[in-house]
Amino acid sequence: MSKIYVAPSPFLKGTVRASGSKNASLPLMACCLLSEETSALEEIPKLRDIKAMSEILESMGVEVSRYKTNLKISPGNLQNCTPPYELVSQLRGSFLIAGPLLAKYGKVKISLPGGCRIGTRPVDLHLKGFAALGAKIEQVHGCIEASAKQLYGGRVYLDVPSVGATENIMMAGTLAKGNTTIENASIEPEVVDLAKCLKEMGALIEGEGTDTIVITGVDKLSGAHHTVIPDRIEIGTFMVASVLTKGDICIENVILDHLNPTTAKLKEMGVHIIEGENTIRVVADSEIKATNVKTMPFPGFPTDMQASFMALMSVVKGTSVIVETIYENRFMQAAELCRMGANIKTEGQTAVVEGVTALTGAKVNATDLRSGAALILAGLAGKGDTEIGEIAHIERGYDNIVGKLQGLGAKIEKK
């Protein structure tokens, strides 16, 4: 198994371009199933999760081709609506094909999805939405079977503003008869990007970016030609890398509004940030202060940035507190950071971080996608060499992170 080796790398400097968003790309790939025409998606990152989603589509007879960062998806020869368990179990986003298949073909049989083990992430809200649109739902031997000769618009109230459920129900509603209303909907940028793509395909959607989305069903959709938004979590990770290494990093291909929660917290800590039209530059030229973080749905602080901030807090003088409200098992990086000398105590959904003078290189393992990025950041700022195992987790969500960091002067390699 390959590993990532990181040596102390102070003063990272230079310019790096952010890739397209993983969390936006997966639902965009799924929405292509709503049309029989070929769709073209641009700025799709090269990730394990994207490869797995492509294989899921191909297993059903969909043609998927890639040229650099562009994907072409042709579902005209779709042969079945039952993707294999061994593919679906690889990633959480696989369940996003359920809504489009149900709406377009009237049926889907899919096993419960996989992904990082960061806590319970049930699909009950997805199923609640499908049922509200008239689908018959059965669960047999770990598989969800949903069917409907025709979906009909309905009112869906989400108990929590789930991103995946909002996306799945919105996609299903595009081909349902009548109006579908999603209340307490997610307002995450990835949901807005999906709505934009669906509207480009001919869907009638209003209210995306608010907590109430209304979809008026149409008879059919055309193919998509859409460019995915930049990955705000990758951008945030490079922002933290600049602070941890006392560097000066400029990140291109950004949407500043998507970064507000991360930017505001770093400014609160005393970080110097310069915002351009579609760039953001982070200059670590002053002492930074401890802070507190509470993860919340957008526009709150993103749970996907929590692990990276824990690595940063580990070397900031004073006491910092993290409260995780999204997932109940998302402090797995804490034990690995403590191997490197961090002083972190966790209890339930709260982590208390006492800053230490410096972290020390160690052999650690990436326990999930975002914890892996946090360990890379800790290794860059530590003393001594760090060896990171289980890096498949990292490669699920970071496009060429080793090469990009090398371009900024980092002493890092994969072998």
C-alpha positions as CSV (number, residue, x, y, z in Angstrom):
1,M,0.0,0.0,0.0
2,S,1.3,3.5,-0.9
3,K,2.0,6.0,1.8
4,I,2.6,9.7,2.0
5,Y,5.8,11.0,3.5
6,V,6.0,14.5,4.8
7,A,9.0,16.4,6.1
8,P,8.9,19.8,7.8
9,S,8.2,22.4,5.2
10,P,8.2,26.0,6.5
11,F,7.4,29.0,4.4
12,L,5.3,27.4,1.7
13,K,4.9,30.0,-1.0
14,G,3.4,30.4,-4.5
15,T,0.2,30.0,-6.4
16,V,-2.0,26.9,-6.7
17,R,-5.2,26.4,-8.6
18,A,-8.2,24.8,-6.9
19,S,-9.9,21.8,-8.6
20,G,-13.6,21.4,-9.1
21,S,-15.7,20.4,-6.1
22,K,-15.9,16.8,-5.3
23,N,-19.2,17.3,-3.4
24,A,-20.7,19.1,-6.3
25,S,-19.4,16.7,-9.0
26,L,-21.1,13.6,-7.7
27,P,-24.7,14.9,-7.8
28,L,-23.9,16.5,-11.2
29,M,-22.9,13.1,-12.5
30,A,-26.1,11.6,-11.1
31,C,-28.3,14.2,-12.7
32,C,-27.1,13.3,-16.1
33,L,-29.3,10.2,-15.8
34,L,-32.4,12.4,-16.1
35,S,-31.8,12.8,-19.8
36,E,-31.2,10.4,-22.7
37,E,-28.8,12.9,-24.3
38,T,-25.1,13.1,-23.8
39,S,-24.0,15.5,-21.0
40,A,-20.6,17.3,-20.7
41,L,-19.3,18.3,-17.3
42,E,-16.2,20.4,-17.0
43,E,-13.6,20.9,-14.2
44,I,-14.4,17.4,-12.7
45,P,-11.5,16.5,-10.3
46,K,-9.5,13.3,-10.6
47,L,-10.5,11.5,-7.5
48,R,-11.2,8.0,-6.3
49,D,-14.8,8.9,-5.6
50,I,-15.2,10.2,-9.2
51,K,-13.7,7.0,-10.6
52,A,-16.0,4.9,-8.4
53,M,-19.1,6.9,-9.5
54,S,-18.1,6.5,-13.1
55,E,-17.8,2.8,-12.6
56,I,-21.3,2.7,-11.1
57,L,-22.8,4.5,-14.1
58,E,-20.9,2.2,-16.5
59,S,-22.1,-0.9,-14.6
60,M,-25.7,0.1,-15.7
61,G,-24.7,0.6,-19.3
62,V,-24.0,4.3,-19.2
63,E,-21.1,5.5,-21.4
64,V,-18.6,7.6,-19.5
65,S,-15.5,9.1,-21.1
66,R,-12.9,11.5,-19.7
67,Y,-10.5,14.0,-21.3
68,K,-8.4,15.8,-18.8
69,T,-10.9,17.5,-16.4
70,N,-13.9,17.0,-18.7
71,L,-16.5,14.2,-18.5
72,K,-19.0,13.0,-21.1
73,I,-21.9,10.9,-19.8
74,S,-24.2,9.2,-22.3
75,P,-27.1,7.3,-20.6
76,G,-29.0,6.5,-23.8
77,N,-28.1,2.8,-23.6
78,L,-28.8,2.3,-19.9
79,Q,-29.6,-1.4,-19.3
80,N,-30.6,-1.7,-15.7
81,C,-31.3,0.3,-12.5
82,T,-29.5,-2.0,-10.1
83,P,-25.9,-1.0,-9.6
84,P,-23.7,-3.7,-7.9
85,Y,-23.2,-3.6,-4.1
86,E,-19.4,-3.7,-4.4
87,L,-19.4,-0.4,-6.2
88,V,-22.1,1.4,-4.3
89,S,-20.5,0.5,-1.0
90,Q,-17.4,2.5,-1.9
91,L,-18.9,6.0,-1.5
92,R,-21.8,7.8,0.2
93,G,-22.6,9.8,-3.0
94,S,-23.6,6.6,-4.8
95,F,-27.1,7.0,-3.4
96,L,-27.6,10.1,-5.4
97,I,-28.4,8.1,-8.5
98,A,-31.6,6.9,-6.8
99,G,-33.7,10.0,-7.4
100,P,-32.8,10.3,-11.1
101,L,-33.4,6.6,-11.8
102,L,-36.7,6.6,-10.0
103,A,-37.9,9.7,-11.9
104,K,-36.7,8.7,-15.3
105,Y,-37.2,4.9,-15.3
106,G,-39.7,4.4,-12.6
107,K,-37.6,2.1,-10.5
108,V,-34.3,1.6,-8.7
109,K,-32.7,-1.1,-6.5
110,I,-29.7,0.0,-4.6
111,S,-27.8,-1.1,-1.6
112,L,-27.2,1.2,1.3
113,P,-24.2,3.5,0.5
114,G,-20.7,3.4,1.9
115,G,-18.1,6.2,2.5
116,C,-16.1,7.4,5.4
117,R,-17.1,6.1,8.8
118,I,-17.6,9.5,10.4
119,G,-21.0,8.8,11.9
120,T,-24.5,7.7,11.2
121,R,-25.7,9.1,7.9
122,P,-29.1,7.4,7.2
123,V,-31.0,7.8,3.9
124,D,-34.4,8.0,5.6
125,L,-34.9,11.7,4.5
126,H,-34.2,10.7,0.9
127,L,-36.8,7.9,1.2
128,K,-39.3,10.2,2.9
129,G,-39.0,12.5,-0.1
130,F,-39.5,9.8,-2.6
131,A,-42.5,8.5,-0.7
132,A,-44.0,12.0,-0.7
133,L,-43.8,12.0,-4.5
134,G,-45.7,8.7,-4.7
135,A,-43.0,6.1,-4.7
136,K,-43.4,2.7,-3.1
137,I,-40.4,2.0,-0.9
138,E,-39.2,-1.4,0.4
139,Q,-36.0,-2.4,2.2
140,V,-34.9,-6.0,1.6
141,H,-31.6,-7.5,2.7
142,G,-29.8,-4.2,2.9
143,C,-31.1,-2.9,-0.4
144,I,-33.6,-0.2,-1.1
145,E,-36.2,-0.9,-3.7
146,A,-38.2,2.1,-4.9
147,S,-40.8,2.1,-7.7
148,A,-43.4,4.4,-9.2
149,K,-45.0,4.4,-12.6
150,Q,-45.2,8.1,-12.3
151,L,-44.0,10.5,-9.6
152,Y,-46.3,13.3,-8.6
153,G,-45.3,16.6,-7.0
154,G,-45.7,16.8,-3.2
155,R,-44.6,18.7,-0.1
156,V,-41.5,17.4,1.6
157,Y,-40.3,18.8,5.0
158,L,-36.8,17.8,5.9
159,D,-36.2,17.3,9.6
160,V,-32.7,18.5,9.1
161,P,-31.4,20.4,6.1
162,S,-29.7,17.4,4.5
163,V,-27.6,18.1,1.5
164,G,-28.0,14.7,-0.1
165,A,-31.7,14.5,0.5
166,T,-32.3,17.9,-0.9
167,E,-30.3,17.0,-4.0
168,N,-32.0,13.6,-4.5
169,I,-35.5,14.9,-4.0
170,M,-34.9,17.9,-6.2
171,M,-33.7,15.7,-9.0
172,A,-36.7,13.4,-8.6
173,G,-39.0,16.3,-8.7
174,T,-37.8,17.6,-12.1
175,L,-39.7,14.9,-13.9
176,A,-42.7,14.5,-11.5
177,K,-46.1,15.7,-12.4
178,G,-47.0,19.0,-10.8
179,N,-45.1,21.0,-8.2
180,T,-42.7,19.6,-5.5
181,T,-41.8,21.8,-2.5
182,I,-38.8,21.0,-0.3
183,E,-39.0,22.8,3.0
184,N,-36.0,23.2,5.4
185,A,-33.9,22.5,2.3
186,S,-30.1,22.7,2.4
187,I,-28.7,26.0,1.1
188,E,-25.1,24.6,0.5
189,P,-23.3,25.9,-2.6
190,E,-23.3,22.4,-4.0
191,V,-27.1,22.3,-3.9
192,V,-27.2,25.6,-5.8
193,D,-24.8,24.4,-8.4
194,L,-26.9,21.3,-9.0
195,A,-30.0,23.4,-9.4
196,K,-28.2,25.6,-11.9
197,C,-27.2,22.6,-14.0
198,L,-30.7,21.2,-13.9
199,K,-32.1,24.5,-15.0
200,E,-29.7,24.5,-17.9
201,M,-31.1,21.1,-18.8
202,G,-34.6,22.5,-18.9
203,A,-35.8,21.9,-15.3
204,L,-38.1,24.5,-13.6
205,I,-36.7,25.3,-10.2
206,E,-37.1,28.2,-7.9
207,G,-35.7,29.1,-4.5
208,E,-32.3,27.3,-4.6
209,G,-30.1,28.9,-2.1
210,T,-33.0,29.4,0.3
211,D,-34.7,27.0,2.7
212,T,-37.7,26.5,0.4
213,I,-37.2,25.0,-3.1
214,V,-40.1,24.6,-5.6
215,I,-39.7,22.3,-8.6
216,T,-42.3,22.2,-11.4
217,G,-42.0,18.9,-13.2
218,V,-41.4,18.8,-17.0
219,D,-41.8,16.0,-19.5
220,K,-38.2,15.6,-20.3
221,L,-34.8,17.2,-19.9
222,S,-32.0,17.8,-22.4
223,G,-28.3,17.0,-21.8
224,A,-26.1,19.1,-19.6
225,H,-23.1,21.3,-20.4
226,H,-21.9,22.6,-17.1
227,T,-18.8,23.7,-15.3
228,V,-18.6,22.6,-11.6
229,I,-17.9,25.1,-8.9
230,P,-14.4,25.2,-7.2
231,D,-13.8,22.9,-4.2
232,R,-14.2,25.2,-1.2
233,I,-12.8,22.5,1.2
234,E,-9.7,22.0,-0.9
235,I,-9.3,25.8,-0.9
236,G,-9.7,26.0,2.8
237,T,-7.1,23.2,3.3
238,F,-4.5,25.2,1.4
239,M,-5.5,28.3,3.4
240,V,-4.7,26.5,6.6
241,A,-1.5,25.1,5.0
242,S,-0.3,28.6,4.5
243,V,-1.0,29.5,8.1
244,L,0.6,26.4,9.6
245,T,3.8,26.8,7.6
246,K,4.0,30.6,8.1
247,G,3.8,30.9,4.3
248,D,2.3,33.0,1.6
249,I,0.0,31.1,-0.7
250,C,-2.3,32.5,-3.4
251,I,-5.2,30.2,-4.5
252,E,-6.8,30.6,-7.9
253,N,-10.3,29.5,-9.1
254,V,-12.2,30.5,-6.0
255,I,-15.7,31.8,-5.2
256,L,-15.2,34.1,-2.3
257,D,-18.8,33.8,-1.0
258,H,-18.4,30.1,-0.5
259,L,-15.3,30.6,1.7
260,N,-16.8,33.2,4.1
261,P,-17.1,30.8,7.1
262,T,-13.4,29.7,6.8
263,T,-12.1,33.2,5.9
264,A,-13.9,34.8,8.8
265,K,-12.6,32.3,11.3
266,L,-9.0,32.7,10.1
267,K,-9.3,36.5,10.2
268,E,-10.6,36.2,13.8
269,M,-7.4,34.3,14.6
270,G,-5.3,37.1,13.2
271,V,-4.5,35.7,9.7
272,H,-3.8,38.2,6.9
273,I,-6.1,37.5,4.0
274,I,-6.1,39.3,0.7
275,E,-9.2,38.7,-1.5
276,G,-9.1,39.2,-5.3
277,E,-11.8,38.7,-8.0
278,N,-11.4,35.0,-8.1
279,T,-8.3,34.5,-5.9
280,I,-7.5,34.4,-2.2
281,R,-4.1,35.0,-0.7
282,V,-3.2,33.9,2.8
283,V,-0.1,35.5,4.4
284,A,1.0,34.2,7.8
285,D,3.0,37.3,8.8
286,S,1.7,37.7,12.4
287,E,1.1,35.7,15.5
288,I,-2.3,33.9,15.5
289,K,-4.7,33.4,18.4
290,A,-6.7,30.5,19.7
291,T,-10.3,30.3,18.7
292,N,-13.5,28.3,19.1
293,V,-15.3,26.5,16.2
294,K,-18.8,25.1,16.0
295,T,-19.7,23.2,12.8
296,M,-23.0,24.1,11.2
297,P,-24.7,23.8,7.9
298,F,-23.8,26.5,5.4
299,P,-23.4,29.4,5.9
300,G,-22.0,28.1,9.2
301,F,-18.5,26.7,9.7
302,P,-18.2,23.5,7.5
303,T,-17.7,20.2,9.2
304,D,-15.3,19.2,6.4
305,M,-12.9,21.9,7.6
306,Q,-13.0,20.9,11.2
307,A,-10.1,18.4,11.1
308,S,-7.8,20.8,9.4
309,F,-8.6,23.5,12.0
310,M,-7.9,21.0,14.7
311,A,-4.4,20.5,13.3
312,L,-3.9,24.3,13.2
313,M,-5.3,24.7,16.8
314,S,-2.8,22.1,18.0
315,V,0.1,24.6,17.6
316,V,-1.7,27.8,18.5
317,K,-0.9,29.2,21.9
318,G,-3.9,28.9,24.3
319,T,-7.0,26.8,24.4
320,S,-9.3,26.2,21.5
321,V,-12.6,24.4,21.5
322,I,-14.4,22.6,18.7
323,V,-18.0,21.6,18.8
324,E,-19.1,19.1,16.1
325,T,-22.8,19.3,15.4
326,I,-23.1,17.5,12.1
327,Y,-21.6,14.0,12.6
328,E,-21.1,12.2,15.9
329,N,-17.8,10.4,15.1
330,R,-15.7,13.1,13.4
331,F,-12.9,13.5,15.9
332,M,-11.0,10.4,14.7
333,Q,-8.0,12.6,13.7
334,A,-7.6,13.6,17.3
335,A,-5.9,10.4,18.4
336,E,-3.5,10.5,15.4
337,L,-2.6,14.1,16.1
338,C,-1.9,13.2,19.7
339,R,0.6,10.6,18.3
340,M,2.4,13.7,16.9
341,G,2.4,15.4,20.3
342,A,-0.9,17.3,20.2
343,N,-2.8,17.9,23.4
344,I,-6.4,17.2,22.6
345,K,-9.2,15.9,24.8
346,T,-12.5,14.8,23.4
347,E,-15.8,14.2,25.1
348,G,-18.9,13.5,23.0
349,Q,-19.2,16.2,20.4
350,T,-16.6,18.5,22.0
351,A,-12.9,18.7,21.6
352,V,-10.6,20.9,23.7
353,V,-7.3,21.6,22.1
354,E,-4.4,23.0,24.2
355,G,-1.8,24.5,21.9
356,V,1.8,23.0,22.1
357,T,5.0,24.6,20.9
358,A,5.4,22.1,18.0
359,L,4.2,18.8,16.7
360,T,6.6,15.9,16.1
361,G,6.7,13.6,13.1
362,A,5.3,10.1,13.6
363,K,3.7,7.1,11.8
364,V,0.0,7.8,11.6
365,N,-3.0,6.7,9.5
366,A,-5.7,8.6,7.7
367,T,-8.9,7.4,9.3
368,D,-11.1,9.2,6.9
369,L,-10.9,11.7,4.0
370,R,-10.6,15.0,6.0
371,S,-8.5,13.6,8.8
372,G,-6.0,12.5,6.2
373,A,-5.6,16.1,5.0
374,A,-5.2,17.3,8.6
375,L,-2.3,14.8,9.1
376,I,-0.6,16.2,6.0
377,L,-0.9,19.7,7.4
378,A,0.4,18.6,10.8
379,G,3.4,16.9,9.1
380,L,4.2,20.1,7.1
381,A,4.4,22.1,10.3
382,G,6.0,19.5,12.6
383,K,9.5,18.5,13.6
384,G,10.8,15.4,12.0
385,D,9.3,13.2,9.3
386,T,5.7,12.0,9.2
387,E,4.6,8.8,7.5
388,I,0.9,8.6,6.6
389,G,-0.8,5.3,5.9
390,E,-4.3,4.5,4.5
391,I,-4.0,7.3,2.0
392,A,-6.8,6.0,-0.2
393,H,-9.0,8.0,2.1
394,I,-7.1,11.2,1.1
395,E,-7.3,10.3,-2.6
396,R,-11.0,10.1,-2.4
397,G,-11.3,13.8,-2.1
398,Y,-8.1,15.7,-2.9
399,D,-7.0,16.0,-6.5
400,N,-3.2,15.7,-6.7
401,I,-2.6,17.1,-3.3
402,V,1.0,15.9,-3.2
403,G,1.9,17.5,-6.5
404,K,0.2,20.8,-5.6
405,L,2.0,21.0,-2.3
406,Q,5.3,20.2,-4.0
407,G,4.7,23.1,-6.3
408,L,4.5,25.3,-3.2
409,G,7.8,24.1,-1.9
410,A,6.6,21.3,0.4
411,K,8.8,18.3,1.2
412,I,6.2,15.6,0.5
413,E,6.0,12.5,-1.6
414,K,3.9,9.5,-2.3
415,K,5.6,6.1,-2.6
